[in-house]
Amino acid sequence: MLCPLPDLFAIVTGASTGIGFELAKRCAQEGYDLLIAANEPEIEKAAASLRTRDGKVEALEADLSTIEGVDELYAAARGRQVDALLANAGRGLGHAFLDQDFGKARQVVDTNITGTIYLIHKVGNDMRRRNSGKILITGSIAGFTPGSFQAVYNGTKAFLNSFSFALREELKNTEVTVTCLMPGATETEFFRRAEMLDTAVGAAEKDDPAEVANNGFDAMMRGEGDIVSGFKNKVQSAAANVTPAGVLARQHRKMAEPGTAKK
Ligand SMILES: NC(=O)c1ccc[n+]([C@@H]2O[C@H](COP(=O)([O-])OP(=O)(O)OC[C@H]3O[C@@H](n4cnc5c(N)ncnc54)[C@H](OP(=O)(O)O)[C@@H]3O)[C@@H](O)[C@H]2O)c1
């Protein structure tokens, strides 16, 4: 007699809105049970809308910029095998670095870097022990460019893009895959939360978060190293790799400096 296959299980962080919500939706469509997390009560609404599908969906409100918040998320999985970890939670922050509130700048580093790699350290060790699992990290094409007027954020994404490839190499003799999703500007809550609506990039037309998430999910399933979502972004990131850093920083000012949005 055939044994029924165990249900797949995924953790998606930053799933209350935007790219993370769309990643969670795609996981649900593909039959994964879900544990989704974000910092605000909105995560419960996201869970309710995902529960209309077959799989189980649990939601957790936790601050993933803190060690305690990540521990809470890991504990909420109750030892269940994590087949896919989609480490997506992240924050941006506009304005010149010296004008930023340092607490907010630190929150960007703690969420995008510390919380993300701490969660990957915990879940990744479990995956390596049993020799299976998929990790998707939401980096960004911002990681290719010194981000004047978004300096800390772009730095965190440069870290994640690099970290993702390094971890992938370390795990190459295992069945654990690591994929970096690198979106360009995408239509989510991101620019409002980053206080960047008065910038050219904040006001510009952006990519569809569902399309970005689907590209990321498909690349994760194929076990690819990275996916830059969208043709324009592919060209932009290829050009960034051969452009001097000073030129990139100057170009970034034109799209990210407060007041650059067309009136
Ligand atoms: N939008 C873009 O143009 C763009 C481009 C490239 C990469 N990305 C990356 O894509 C990812 C998703 O961003 P998005 O564009 O979808 O923006 P979004 O709509 O603002 O979503 C961000 C998600 O992360 C969660 N989050 C932020 N800080 C958190 C914390 N400390 N603890 C727990 N959850 C936290 C948010 O939940 P709460 O509201 O509850 O805090 C929300 O669910 C981020 O890593 C971002 O850097 C975005």
The ligand as a Gaussian input file, in Angstrom:
#p B3LYP/6-31G(d) Opt

LIG

0 1
 N        9.090000      47.089000      -3.156000
 C       10.264000      47.133000      -3.753000
 O       10.493000      47.991000      -4.629000
 C       11.347000      46.138000      -3.413000
 C       12.405000      45.997000      -4.305000
 C       13.403000      45.081000      -4.009000
 C       13.336000      44.325000      -2.859000
 N       12.305000      44.480000      -1.995000
 C       12.281000      43.685000      -0.781000
 O       11.123000      42.889000      -0.760000
 C       10.818000      42.523000       0.585000
 C        9.343000      42.735000       0.819000
 O        9.081000      44.130000       0.730000
 P        7.767000      44.713000       0.030000
 O        8.203000      45.520000      -1.109000
 O        6.777000      43.645000      -0.180000
 O        7.304000      45.766000       1.139000
 P        6.119000      45.776000       2.194000
 O        4.809000      45.716000       1.512000
 O        6.438000      46.935000       3.071000
 O        6.332000      44.408000       3.009000
 C        7.325000      44.259000       3.979000
 C        6.951000      43.094000       4.869000
 O        8.016000      42.884000       5.829000
 C        7.454000      42.914000       7.136000
 N        8.387000      43.425000       8.139000
 C        9.112000      44.571000       8.078000
 N        9.815000      44.717000       9.213000
 C        9.531000      43.633000      10.003000
 C        9.934000      43.211000      11.295000
 N       10.793000      43.932000      12.024000
 N        9.434000      42.058000      11.776000
 C        8.557000      41.336000      11.050000
 N        8.135000      41.684000       9.827000
 C        8.618000      42.822000       9.304000
 C        6.242000      43.818000       7.002000
 O        5.344000      43.570000       8.065000
 P        4.898000      44.712000       9.133000
 O        4.168000      45.754000       8.352000
 O        4.068000      43.939000      10.066000
 O        6.152000      45.253000       9.734000
 C        5.690000      43.353000       5.659000
 O        4.974000      42.150000       5.821000
 C       11.739000      43.353000       1.470000
 O       12.824000      42.562000       1.894000
 C       12.217000      44.444000       0.523000
 O       13.481000      44.945000       0.901000
 C       11.298000      45.363000      -2.253000

